[in-house]
Amino acid sequence: MHYNSYAEFFKREFGGRAQKLSIDGGFGCPNRDGTKGNGGCVFCNNEAFNPSYCRKCGSITEQIDEGIAFHRKRYRKSVCYLAYFQAYSNTYGSLAELREKYEEALGHEEIAGIIIGTRPDCVDGEKLDYIASLKERGFVAVEYGIESCYDRTLDRINRGHDFACTKRAIEATATRGIHCGGHLILGLPGETREEMVEEAKIVNGLPLNTLKLHQLQILKGTVLAEKMERGEEERVRQFGLEEYIGLVCDFVERLREDVVVERLAGEVPPRYQACPERSWRRDDGRLIRYEEIVAMVEKEFERRGSRQGCRL
């Protein structure tokens, strides 16, 4: 491939396909409960990203069992499973609460490790020390929602922290030898294409192991969707597919070669999209699936004769 893919990373790490199982651990978010703010980030609707088996009413063990049953039908060649604490901010709780939930996941006989999705302002030294201690029991990773490297954007999307906070959290995580990932959204209000591409250089300065790229999607039930409906938010970039493929290639060409690219785009069911008519579709009307986007990115790299890190 023309970039350092997550699938290949897992093959190197586990000798085959490792399947992430999304888990709702019942955690909240300081940007929703009034600690940092109310209503969350302007783009956020967690329900849109949670699979059907990932639901708070089921115990962690039950969610894992359902997730394995679900994925075994689709990916029969998986060599192991990873518990992915995905919904909301999965370090936003007491150390005792984190210990109880992580230990339950790691205690499952088919779980080879855990991946913890959270915010940079929801970790501290004590929590990171505990998470680092779990490496003795399997693969351990923390994934942070970076979203943007620009403070003005973070303020505009009601993120509740600045980029310096993100940098501190990532550095503190990496210092402890914990596998560290980041999520970045391309197309946030007010950012130019040039600024989005420039973020690759900023990310290169962080001790990240993996990076996930998403295009901004306007989701029902979000503050951003309400603002757009009222005509209060005009500077939102919703990419056409070809335009986005070009942007991703421009970004990845400037990304350090050692950074594993976890995802190139996001997928959300049309029922959650405030503008479903803008979904990427084939000529026959069917939705473009993620595997097709990967193939298009590879084709564009091939056309350019380029690859990850070639424009550093």
N, C-alpha and C positions, 0 to 999 in steps of 0.2 A: 504494500500500500504506500501511498504518497504521504502519509502522516502516521504518527505514533498512536495506534488505535487501542482502545480499552480492551477489545476482544483479544488482541495479541498480547497485551500486558497480562491478562488473566491466564492465557496459555503458558506464558513464561512463569507465572507465579504458582499456578495450580496444575499445570500439565494438561489443561483442557478448559472447557467452558465452565465458568462459575456464574451461577444465576443469583441475582439480587432479588430478595423477597421483601417487598415494601411492608412496613409495619407502622401502625398508628399506636404509639405508646401512650396516648392520652395526654401528651404535653401541650402546653399552651404557648403563648407568645407575648413578650412584654410590650409589643407594639399594638396589642389588641385589648389587654386587660387594664390599661390605664397607667401601667408602670412607666412606659415610654410614650405611649400614645393610644389612640382608639381607632378602630377601623382597619388597622394593619397597613401594609404598604399598598399603594394605590392600584397595583397590578394583581394583588394576591387573591386567589380563590383556591384553597388547598384541595377542595373536593374534586377539582378538575384533573388532578394528577394522581389521585389515589385509585388503585385498581379495586375491583369489587370485593376481593377477599380481605382487603386492608380496611378494617372497620373497628372503631373504638369499642364496640360492644363485645368483641371477641377478645379473649386473653391473648397474650403474646404467643403462647404456645399454640393456641387454636389458629391464629393468623398464619403462623409458620406452617402448620399442617395443611391448611387450605391453600397457601401459596405454593407449597411443593406439589400438591395434587393438581393445581391449576397449570403449573409450568411443566410438569412431567408429560402432559399431553402434547405440549407445544415444542419443548426442547428436551428430547429424550437423551441427548448426549451430554447433558450437564454432569460434571464430575463432582460438584459440590454446590452448596448453597450458602449465601451470606445474608444475614439479617440486616435489612436496611431500614433504620429508624428515619422515616422520611417526613411524616406529617408535622408541620409547624417546627418548633425549636426544641430539639431533643436533648439539650443540656439545660433547659430552663426548668429547674427543679432542685431540690436538695440533693446532696451527695447520696443520702440514703435511698432516695427515690430512684436516682440513676442506677445505683448499685443493684437494687431489686429487679429493675427491668432489664438491664444489660445481662445480668447473671442468668435470668430466666431464658433469654435468647441463647446465650452461649451454652446453657445446659442442655439444649436440644441436641440429640445425637447426630442429626444431619446438618448442623450448622458449623461451618468452618471459620466463621469470623463475623464481625459486625461492622457496619458503616453507619456513622452518626451524622445526620444532617442538622445543622444548627446555624445560629447567627453569631457573628464575631463578638457581640456584647453579652453573650450568654455563657462564657467560659471564664474560668479563673485557674490559678495555679493548682489548687487542690483537686479540682475536677480533672484537669489535664494529667496530673500525676496518677490519679486512679485509672483513667483511660489508658495511659501508657502501661500500667501494670497488667492490663488485659492482653497485651501482646504475647504473653507466655501461653495463652490459650487459643491463639489463632490470629488470623488477619484482622487488623484493627485500622480503621480510617475515620477521619473527621472531615466532613465536607461543609464548607462555609458559603453562605450566600453573599458573594461579593456584590453582585448586581451591576455596580458601576464603580469606576475608579475616580470619579469626579464628585467632589463634595456638593457642588451646586445641584447635581442630579440627585444625589442621595437625599438632599433636603427637599427637592421638588417631589420625589416619590414617597415622602414621609417615611424614610427608612429608620430614622431614630438614632443613627450613629454616623460618624464620619469615616473617611477612608483610613485615617490613622489608626482607628480602632480595628479595622480589618487587618491591617498590616501587623499590628501587635499580636493579634490572636493567631494569625498564620505563623508568625515567627516563633511564638511560644509553643505552638503545636509541633512544629518541625524540630525545634531544639530538643524535644523529648523523644524524638525518633518515631513519632506517630505519622503514618501515611496521611498526607494532607491534600484535600481537593478544594476546588473553588467553582462557583457557578457565576456566569456572567450573562447579562441580558443585552442583546444588541437591538437598538431601536428605541431606547428610552426617551421620553419627552425632552426636547431641547438639544440632544446630542447630534452633531453632524457626522457624516460618514467618515470623515477624516479623523475625528475624535475617537470613533469606535475602533478604527484600525490602529490608532496610536495606543489604545489600551493594551494591545499585545506587548508592546515594549514595557509598559508599566507592570504587567503581570510577570514578565520575564525577571523582574527584580524581586519577586516574591519566591520563597522556598516551597513552591507548590509541586506536588507530584502529578496531579491530574487537574484537568479543567473541563468544565461542561459549558457549552455555548447554547443559548436559547435565543430565538427571535421573540421580540415582544408580541404577545397575543392579547387582544382585548377580551376579557372574560366577563361573563354575566355576573352580576352581584358584586362587582368591584367598584371602588371609588373612581377609578379611571374610566370605566364604562359610563358611569353616571355623569362625570364631567364632560365626556365627549357628547353624550346625549343632550346636555344643556348648552353645548357649544363653548365650554369654558377651557377646553384643552385642544389646541389646534396643532401643536408642534409634535405630533406623534407620527413616527415613521413605520408604516406597515408595508413591508417589502413584498414585491412580486418575487416569484420563485427564482427566476434567473438572476435578478438583482441580488438576492440573498446568497445564492451560490457564489457569485463573484466576490461578495463581501467576506464570506467565510474563507475563501481561498486567499484573499488579500491578508486577512488576519493571521491565518495559520502559517503563511509564508514568513511572517515576522515573529512567530512564536518559537521559543527555545525547542530544540529537537528532543530533549529529554522529557518534556512535559507530555504526559499521556492525555490524549484528547478523548474524554469520556463520551461526549455527545457533540453533534454538530448543529442540532436543531431540536426544538421541542414539539411534542405531539399532544393535542388536546381534542377530545371528542367534539364534534360540531355542536352538540346540544349545550355545551358550556360557552360557546363563543358568541360574543355580542355582535360580531360581524361575520356570520358563517359564510356569506357570499364571497368573502375574501380568502377563504381557505384555499390552499394549494390543491388543484385538481388536474386530472388528466383531461384530454380532449373528450373522453366519453363520460365525464362528470364524476368519476370515482376519485376519492381522496388520494393524494400522493402519500405513500407510507414512508416511514423513516429509512428503510432499507434502500428505497429509490433515491432519496436525497443523498445518502452516502455514495451511491453509484454515480450520481450527477457530479458530486464534488470530485470524486476520483477521475471522472472523465474530463472535468475542467483542468485539474492538475496535469493530466496527460496532455491536453491541448496546449497548455502553457509551457510544458516541459519543466515544471517546478515541483516543489514539495515543501514540507514543513521546515521552517528555519532557513530557507534558501535566501531570504532577503534581510537577514540580520546585519 
